[in-house]
Amino acid sequence: MGLILIEALGAGVLLVLIVWWTMFSGRVKGELPATQAPEKRPNDRDT
């Protein structure tokens, strides 16, 4: 039973690390500033 709990905890930690890595990789200081809007691509449609 203890081994199952340790394995589940390890999987949860791995999941959190993957989510954290994908959220903040490539950004110098984390989230973008609120004043900066994402650039619009020429292919995007206005709907």
GUVO-838544 format. One record per residue (C-alpha): residue number from 1; x negated, y negated, z negated. Coordinates in pm, 1 decimal, m for minus. Last residue first. Example, Ala and Ser with C-alpha at 12.3 -4.5 7.8 and 13.67 -1.06 7.14 Angstrom:
<mikes>
{mike 2 {m1367.0 106.0 m714.0}},
{mike 1 {m1230.0 450.0 m780.0}},
</mikes>
This chain:
<mikes>
{mike 47 {1507.5 m3672.1 3600.2}},
{mike 46 {1197.5 m3859.6 3714.3}},
{mike 45 {990.4 m3603.9 3901.7}},
{mike 44 {629.3 m3524.4 3824.7}},
{mike 43 {401.1 m3471.8 4124.4}},
{mike 42 {210.5 m3800.2 4077.1}},
{mike 41 {106.6 m3701.4 3724.1}},
{mike 40 {202.6 m3924.6 3434.4}},
{mike 39 {m61.5 m3995.3 3173.0}},
{mike 38 {25.8 m3917.6 2813.8}},
{mike 37 {106.9 m4221.2 2600.5}},
{mike 36 {m149.9 m4372.5 2364.6}},
{mike 35 {7.8 m4580.5 2087.5}},
{mike 34 {61.8 m4281.7 1857.1}},
{mike 33 {m309.8 m4196.9 1859.3}},
{mike 32 {m389.5 m3846.5 1984.6}},
{mike 31 {m426.8 m3574.9 1722.9}},
{mike 30 {m758.1 m3429.3 1613.2}},
{mike 29 {m1060.6 m3658.6 1603.8}},
{mike 28 {m1265.9 m3554.7 1906.7}},
{mike 27 {m1001.3 m3349.8 2079.0}},
{mike 26 {m1118.5 m3051.6 2283.3}},
{mike 25 {m988.1 m2789.8 2043.7}},
{mike 24 {m727.9 m2924.6 1800.4}},
{mike 23 {m406.0 m2736.3 1862.6}},
{mike 22 {m560.1 m2424.7 2019.1}},
{mike 21 {m805.3 m2376.9 1730.1}},
{mike 20 {m540.4 m2430.5 1461.6}},
{mike 19 {m306.7 m2178.3 1627.7}},
{mike 18 {m586.3 m1922.1 1655.2}},
{mike 17 {m693.6 m1980.6 1293.6}},
{mike 16 {m336.7 m1947.5 1166.1}},
{mike 15 {m290.1 m1620.3 1355.0}},
{mike 14 {m617.7 m1481.1 1220.8}},
{mike 13 {m515.5 m1571.2 866.3}},
{mike 12 {m183.5 m1395.2 916.2}},
{mike 11 {m350.6 m1084.8 1059.6}},
{mike 10 {m591.2 m1072.9 764.8}},
{mike 9 {m304.3 m1105.3 517.6}},
{mike 8 {m118.0 m822.9 692.1}},
{mike 7 {m428.9 m601.1 676.4}},
{mike 6 {m479.6 m678.9 308.8}},
{mike 5 {m113.9 m598.5 238.3}},
{mike 4 {m132.8 m271.1 433.4}},
{mike 3 {m450.6 m171.8 247.1}},
{mike 2 {m281.7 m237.4 m85.9}},
{mike 1 {0.0 0.0 0.0}},
</mikes>
